[in-house]
């Protein structure tokens, strides 16, 4: 296809604030690790960060560090070190790249923020809702640092979330409190927990609002923008800073809509991305889709940080509800209905499924879903083979050829 007069990527004014927020997050952790000014808890990305913040912990997210390793294209340097330590090349490449970087004594935080190492934890807290591998990932560090590891086992394959599911996870959350109080050296303040849950609820609602701006035609931003600007929803959920950031971003997105500013000039096709990002290829793929006048307007991945169930009046049950009602915990029929709703809502013309080699938990293309949706909805679907971090699983030429052929199919329609 012709590449003359290519669209240009449009920067956000809010990006400067985003960079400062992320820098402050890591520098605060680094300072606490050096001085002991605060206890540090490591937490999975869709885990009980609200409970930890309410108890005075600073919260660090290894999955965010894993994404940084992928985005900086350094993951492949470290995965072999984890493999040599007995961690299979077939398991999560967030895990293997993160563990490998630790074994090598290296981190992308050094180049980005001048921080020499990840912060030493006082406790590690995981939730298996997103991924079973986090349990072994966190226990690796628990052994290395000699600190407690606490975990929540979430139900999976749920068609409709029930009070039984919620009660189970809520009980697991509450059972953590005595151990966390001992480590924190203070009792849980329920008023503080309600305050943090309220901030997370506001952050989540704003995150949904900013994602929903992509319903506009043309869309003011793309999936590739979403993956960058979701940072505060992950690492700063439960803080005033995250709320403030999304208020700023939402205002800018509304300005773009009023001005008719398109993220992709000449937007011709609107697509849905199902599965994990390919972190080391975000820029390349963003440019490719812009060249093809395609805008990826919505995704399962970025919507995973919308937690509508948060309720400060019932913090434990609402946290359990929010963290167990995410896409990945549900059964295939529920997932298909969810995608269908997003396709109608965002006026989607085609679906891209990313089959991530080391992430079966977040790959939904392996049991016939693309074919079922294609037949039922009459929309083209394409499976892109790759990985979240391990680019050895990704063929640049094959992916480009397949995407270009897919867009040709859209053009013919």
Secondary structure, DSSP 8 states (H G I E B T S, - for coil): ---TT-------TTHHHHHHHHHHHHHHHHHHHHH-SS-EEEE-TTS-HHHHHHTT-EEE-HHHHHHHHHHTT-HHHHHHHHHHTT--TTS-HHHHHHHHHHHHT--HHHHHH---S----SEEEEETTS-THHHHHHHHHHHHHT-EEEEE----SBSS--HHHHHHHHHHHHHHHHHHHHHHTS---HHHHHHHHHHHHHHHHHHHHHHHGGGSSS-SS-HHHHHHHTHHHHHSTTSHHHHHHHHHHHHHHHHHHHHT--SSTT--EEEEEES---GGGHHHHHHHHHHTTEEEEEEHHHHTT--TT--GGGHHHHHHHHHHSSGGGB-HHHHHHHHHHHHHHTT-SEEEEEEETT-GGG---SSSHHHHHHHHH--EEEEEEE-SS-GGG--HHHHHHHHHHHHHHHHH-
